[in-house]
Every structure is written in C-alpha cells, then in structure tokens.
Amino acid sequence: MDLTRLQYFVAVAEAGSFSRAAAALHLSQPALSRQVLLLEEELGQRLLERTGRGATPTDSGEALLVHARAIFELTAQARADMAERQRSPRGRLTIGLPPRVAHVLTADLVQGFLQQFPDAAITVEENLSLRLREWLVAGRVDLAVLFDPPHSPQLQTETLVREPMVLISTEPLPPKVRLAAVAQRSLVMPRGPHALRQLLESYTRPRGMQLKMVAEVDSVQTVLSLVARGVADTVLPLSATRAWIYPQTLHVAAMVAPAIRNRLVLAVPKARPGTQLSRYASQLLRTLVQQHFGDAEPLAGA
C-alpha cells in the first residue's frame, strides 16, 4: 500500500472535501481525486462517498481510517526514535586493551564514554596484544589498543605514541646503557608471546645476543615487584615506571646502540564501518593515551 495515497485519503476524509484537502496539500483537485481513486482500485472497494457538499468515508473508509492513523502514529514514533538515537545512540561497543593500558585507562574511558552516550553500553576486554588482534579480525572486539602489532591487511592502524624502552633496576645505573650490556644482565620479562618480549628479542636475535632470562611473568606489576626484591632487572617502556610502588630506590637507564621504542597503536577492522560510538571512543582513546602516557614520545605527523 502506497503511504502517500493513504495520507491523501486521510486528508480528504478529515477535511470532508476534496477541494479543502487539495488546498491543504498544495495539490490540484483532479490530481488528488486520481490518487484516491488509485487507492480504491488497489483495495477493491470504495472508501469515500462523493456528494455535492463534499466527501464522507464509507464503512470501509472508516475502517481504513483507524488503520491509517495507527500507521502514521507508528511512523512518527519511528522517526522520533531514530532522531533520539542519533542524538544519544544505543548499542554496545567492545574495546580491547592490553592489561597495562587497561589498568591506566579503563576508568577514564568508561566514564567519558557513558557521559557522552548514556543510553549505550561499553565492554572492555583485557588481554595480550596478540590475542586482541585475533579478536579484532574475528569481530569479537570493535576496536583495540595494541603494542607493536604486525601488519595485517584486515586492520587499519594508527600509531598513537612511541615509548622509549629503558633498563630498570634497584642497582645504580649509568644514564645510558648499550643493548649489548643489557643482554649480559639477569632479566625478568614477560614470556615470548608478549609484545614487549618480542620487541626486545627482535633487536637482540639479529645481533646474536642471548638474553639472560632468569624469570618469566606476564604481569608488568609482578615484573616490577621482582625487580624490587632484587631478583633481576627488567626492560620496560618508560611509562611503566609510574607503577613503581615499592620503597626501594628505582634506577632507570636509557637504552642506546640501538635505542628501542615500542609503538602504542589504535587498530580497527577495515571491513567494519565506523559508527558514532566507535568514532567517539577512538578519539577518546587518542586523548587518554596522550594524557596517561605523557613520558612517551608523541608521533609527529602520524
């Protein structure tokens, strides 16, 4: 059923006259009469009794009026709902964050997101960058912050910051230390799949350096606790030193020859169109990463 013709029929029935309805609709009377006639032909029955004084609905016309008013009320409600969704979208957004990033950003991220979109919901998935990357491709998360992800044709990535990697110890250190010297120290680091471990080994292996790994734990906070106990040193991004909560004096040395920097990357699936929710969350993450990783080096022109 053509809704425009239905609207014309209602206008005539409520005006009680083709001429008055035509004037209100800014149509010629013959054009309006033609549209109502086509609706009657479509339904196979007369809807209006045409008299010298105007037009009145038939029994079928009265029944159709009830349906038509309900249809137009639902249409108006649908328009209002869509307009409200545009102003305050509903739905759920799932964001993936590595544990160290999640520990720093989640509270501000959730609060800022819900202040902007009170009718929406947000889920934060915490896992290693390798797993989050797989979830992005599989559609389990909508966007994610990753450490040094390998290139994927399925993902669009944007480097947010580069962080200098530093040697951390409770023993006094020089201001700078060469990578070769780092490889000779006893270290505690995350295990192989962890992005930080992979990054360090991507520099040591090609140079034939064997790391002296005395312990492997995935939690950065646990790594720092072992350093505080004097078990070993570690290599972490400079911003990780903010998590130092121990009474022992913390010593940090910049790594040189070569300097190593990791990348904190915002990643979204190329095949999935952006939404108002995901675009806002992406911008919020950009802002929060700059605020909370202030020791990192912003990537100029990225």
C-alpha positions as CSV (number, residue, x, y, z in Angstrom):
1,M,0.0,0.0,0.0
2,D,1.3,3.4,-1.0
3,L,1.6,5.5,2.1
4,T,1.4,8.8,0.2
5,R,-2.0,7.8,-1.3
6,L,-3.1,6.7,2.2
7,Q,-2.1,10.1,3.5
8,Y,-4.2,11.8,0.8
9,F,-7.2,9.6,1.6
10,V,-6.9,10.6,5.3
11,A,-6.6,14.3,4.4
12,V,-9.9,14.1,2.3
13,A,-11.7,12.1,5.0
14,E,-10.7,14.6,7.7
15,A,-11.4,17.7,5.6
16,G,-14.7,16.4,4.4
17,S,-14.0,17.8,0.9
18,F,-11.6,17.2,-2.0
19,S,-11.2,20.9,-2.6
20,R,-10.3,21.7,1.0
21,A,-7.9,18.8,1.2
22,A,-6.3,19.7,-2.1
23,A,-5.7,23.3,-0.9
24,A,-4.1,22.0,2.3
25,L,-1.9,19.6,0.4
26,H,-1.0,22.1,-2.3
27,L,-2.3,19.8,-5.0
28,S,-4.8,20.2,-7.8
29,Q,-8.2,18.7,-7.1
30,P,-8.1,16.4,-10.1
31,A,-4.6,15.1,-9.1
32,L,-5.9,14.4,-5.6
33,S,-9.0,12.7,-6.8
34,R,-6.9,10.5,-9.1
35,Q,-4.6,9.3,-6.2
36,V,-7.6,8.4,-4.0
37,L,-9.2,6.5,-6.9
38,L,-6.0,4.5,-7.4
39,L,-6.0,3.6,-3.7
40,E,-9.7,2.5,-4.0
41,E,-8.8,0.4,-7.1
42,E,-5.8,-1.2,-5.2
43,L,-8.1,-2.2,-2.3
44,G,-11.0,-3.1,-4.5
45,Q,-13.7,-1.1,-2.7
46,R,-15.0,2.5,-2.3
47,L,-13.6,4.5,0.5
48,L,-15.3,7.8,0.1
49,E,-18.9,8.8,-0.8
50,R,-18.7,11.8,-3.1
51,T,-21.6,14.3,-2.7
52,G,-22.3,17.8,-3.8
53,R,-21.4,19.0,-0.4
54,G,-18.1,17.1,-0.1
55,A,-16.9,13.6,0.7
56,T,-17.5,11.2,3.6
57,P,-15.9,7.9,4.4
58,T,-17.8,4.7,3.6
59,D,-17.8,1.9,6.2
60,S,-14.7,0.5,4.6
61,G,-13.3,4.0,4.6
62,E,-13.9,4.4,8.4
63,A,-12.1,1.1,9.0
64,L,-9.2,2.1,6.9
65,L,-9.0,5.5,8.8
66,V,-8.4,3.6,12.0
67,H,-5.6,1.6,10.4
68,A,-4.1,4.7,8.7
69,R,-4.0,6.8,11.9
70,A,-2.3,3.9,13.7
71,I,0.2,3.5,10.8
72,F,1.0,7.3,10.8
73,E,1.4,7.3,14.6
74,L,3.9,4.4,14.4
75,T,5.7,6.2,11.6
76,A,6.0,9.3,13.7
77,Q,7.3,7.3,16.7
78,A,9.8,5.6,14.5
79,R,11.1,9.0,13.2
80,A,11.3,10.3,16.8
81,D,13.2,7.2,17.9
82,M,15.7,7.4,15.1
83,A,16.2,11.1,15.8
84,E,16.7,10.3,19.5
85,R,19.2,7.5,18.6
86,Q,21.1,10.0,16.5
87,R,21.3,12.3,19.5
88,S,22.1,9.6,22.0
89,P,22.9,6.3,20.3
90,R,22.2,3.0,21.9
91,G,24.1,-0.2,21.5
92,R,27.2,-1.8,22.9
93,L,30.8,-1.1,22.0
94,T,33.6,-3.6,22.9
95,I,37.1,-2.2,23.2
96,G,40.2,-4.3,23.6
97,L,43.1,-3.1,25.8
98,P,46.4,-4.8,27.0
99,P,46.4,-5.2,30.8
100,R,48.9,-2.4,31.4
101,V,47.0,0.0,29.3
102,A,43.6,-1.1,30.7
103,H,44.9,-0.6,34.3
104,V,45.6,3.1,33.4
105,L,42.9,4.0,31.0
106,T,39.7,1.9,31.8
107,A,38.2,4.1,34.5
108,D,38.5,7.4,32.4
109,L,37.5,5.6,29.2
110,V,34.3,4.1,30.6
111,Q,33.3,7.3,32.5
112,G,34.0,9.5,29.5
113,F,32.1,7.2,27.1
114,L,29.0,6.9,29.2
115,Q,28.9,10.7,29.9
116,Q,28.7,11.2,26.1
117,F,26.3,8.2,25.4
118,P,24.3,7.5,28.5
119,D,22.0,5.1,26.6
120,A,24.8,3.0,25.2
121,A,27.0,0.3,26.9
122,I,30.7,-0.4,26.8
123,T,32.7,-3.6,27.4
124,V,36.5,-3.5,27.9
125,E,38.3,-6.8,27.1
126,E,41.7,-7.2,28.6
127,N,44.3,-9.4,27.0
128,L,47.7,-9.6,25.3
129,S,48.0,-7.6,22.1
130,L,48.4,-10.9,20.1
131,R,45.0,-12.2,21.3
132,L,43.3,-8.8,20.9
133,R,44.5,-8.6,17.3
134,E,42.9,-12.0,16.6
135,W,39.6,-10.8,18.3
136,L,39.6,-7.7,16.1
137,V,39.8,-9.8,12.9
138,A,37.2,-12.2,14.2
139,G,34.8,-9.4,15.1
140,R,34.8,-10.1,18.9
141,V,36.0,-6.5,19.6
142,D,35.2,-3.3,17.7
143,L,38.5,-1.5,18.2
144,A,41.6,-2.0,20.3
145,V,44.8,-0.5,21.5
146,L,47.8,-2.8,20.7
147,F,51.5,-2.9,21.4
148,D,53.6,-3.2,18.2
149,P,51.2,-5.3,16.1
150,P,52.5,-6.9,12.9
151,H,51.0,-5.6,9.7
152,S,47.5,-7.0,8.8
153,P,45.6,-6.2,5.6
154,Q,42.4,-6.6,7.6
155,L,43.2,-3.9,10.1
156,Q,43.6,-0.1,9.9
157,T,46.2,1.1,12.4
158,E,47.2,4.4,13.8
159,T,50.3,4.9,15.9
160,L,49.4,7.0,18.9
161,V,52.7,7.2,20.7
162,R,56.2,5.7,20.7
163,E,57.6,4.9,24.1
164,P,61.4,4.5,24.8
165,M,62.3,1.2,26.3
166,V,64.5,1.5,29.4
167,L,66.5,-0.7,31.7
168,I,65.0,-0.8,35.2
169,S,66.9,-1.9,38.3
170,T,67.3,-1.3,42.1
171,E,71.1,-1.1,41.5
172,P,72.7,2.2,40.4
173,L,72.8,2.6,36.6
174,P,74.5,5.0,34.3
175,P,72.3,7.4,32.4
176,K,72.6,5.3,29.2
177,V,73.3,1.6,28.7
178,R,74.1,-0.2,25.4
179,L,71.9,-3.1,24.3
180,A,74.9,-5.4,24.4
181,A,75.3,-4.6,28.1
182,V,71.6,-5.2,28.8
183,A,71.9,-8.6,27.3
184,Q,74.5,-9.5,29.8
185,R,72.3,-8.7,32.8
186,S,69.9,-11.1,34.6
187,L,66.4,-10.1,33.5
188,V,62.8,-10.8,34.4
189,M,60.5,-10.3,31.5
190,P,57.1,-11.4,30.1
191,R,57.0,-14.6,28.1
192,G,57.6,-14.9,24.4
193,P,54.1,-14.1,23.0
194,H,54.1,-10.8,25.0
195,A,54.7,-7.8,22.6
196,L,57.4,-6.3,24.9
197,R,59.4,-9.5,24.9
198,Q,59.0,-9.9,21.1
199,L,60.2,-6.3,20.6
200,L,63.3,-6.7,22.7
201,E,64.2,-10.0,21.0
202,S,63.7,-8.5,17.6
203,Y,66.8,-6.4,18.3
204,T,68.9,-8.9,20.2
205,R,68.5,-12.0,18.0
206,P,69.7,-10.5,14.7
207,R,72.8,-9.3,16.6
208,G,73.5,-12.8,18.0
209,M,72.8,-11.7,21.6
210,Q,71.4,-14.2,24.1
211,L,69.2,-12.7,26.8
212,K,69.9,-14.0,30.4
213,M,66.2,-14.6,31.3
214,V,66.0,-15.8,34.9
215,A,62.2,-15.5,35.3
216,E,59.2,-15.0,33.0
217,V,55.9,-13.5,34.2
218,D,53.3,-11.8,32.1
219,S,52.1,-9.1,34.6
220,V,54.2,-5.9,34.4
221,Q,53.3,-5.2,38.0
222,T,54.7,-8.6,39.0
223,V,57.8,-8.0,37.0
224,L,58.4,-4.7,38.9
225,S,57.8,-6.5,42.2
226,L,60.5,-9.0,41.4
227,V,62.9,-6.1,40.4
228,A,62.1,-4.5,43.8
229,R,63.1,-7.7,45.6
230,G,66.4,-7.7,43.7
231,V,65.7,-10.9,41.8
232,A,66.7,-9.3,38.4
233,D,66.5,-6.2,36.3
234,T,63.9,-5.7,33.5
235,V,63.4,-3.8,30.3
236,L,60.0,-2.0,30.0
237,P,58.6,1.2,28.5
238,L,59.4,4.3,30.4
239,S,55.8,4.9,31.3
240,A,55.8,1.5,33.3
241,T,57.9,3.2,35.9
242,R,54.8,5.1,37.1
243,A,53.6,1.8,38.5
244,W,56.6,1.6,40.9
245,I,55.1,1.5,44.4
246,Y,58.0,0.0,46.3
247,P,60.3,1.6,49.0
248,Q,63.4,0.6,47.1
249,T,65.1,3.3,45.0
250,L,64.3,2.9,41.4
251,H,67.1,3.3,38.9
252,V,66.4,3.8,35.1
253,A,68.8,3.9,32.2
254,A,68.0,4.9,28.6
255,M,68.9,2.1,26.2
256,V,71.2,3.0,23.3
257,A,73.1,1.4,20.4
258,P,70.4,1.0,19.4
259,A,67.6,2.9,21.1
260,I,64.4,0.9,21.2
261,R,60.9,2.3,21.2
262,N,57.7,0.4,21.2
263,R,54.5,1.6,19.5
264,L,51.1,2.0,21.0
265,V,48.6,1.6,18.2
266,L,44.9,2.1,17.7
267,A,43.5,-0.6,15.5
268,V,40.1,-1.1,13.8
269,P,38.9,-3.6,11.3
270,K,38.8,-2.3,7.8
271,A,35.7,-4.3,6.8
272,R,33.6,-2.9,9.6
273,P,32.0,0.6,9.1
274,G,32.7,3.1,11.8
275,T,29.8,4.2,14.0
276,Q,29.2,7.3,16.1
277,L,30.1,5.2,19.1
278,S,33.3,3.8,17.7
279,R,34.4,7.2,16.3
280,Y,33.9,8.9,19.6
281,A,35.7,6.1,21.5
282,S,38.6,6.3,19.1
283,Q,39.0,10.0,19.7
284,L,38.7,9.5,23.5
285,L,41.4,6.8,23.4
286,R,43.7,9.2,21.5
287,T,43.2,11.8,24.2
288,L,43.6,9.5,27.1
289,V,46.8,7.8,25.7
290,Q,48.4,11.2,25.4
291,Q,47.3,12.2,28.9
292,H,48.3,9.0,30.7
293,F,51.5,8.1,28.7
294,G,53.0,11.6,29.0
295,D,56.5,10.1,29.2
296,A,56.1,8.7,25.8
297,E,57.2,10.4,22.7
298,P,54.3,11.7,20.5
299,L,54.5,10.6,16.9
300,A,54.7,13.9,15.0
301,G,52.7,14.0,11.8
302,A,51.2,10.5,12.2
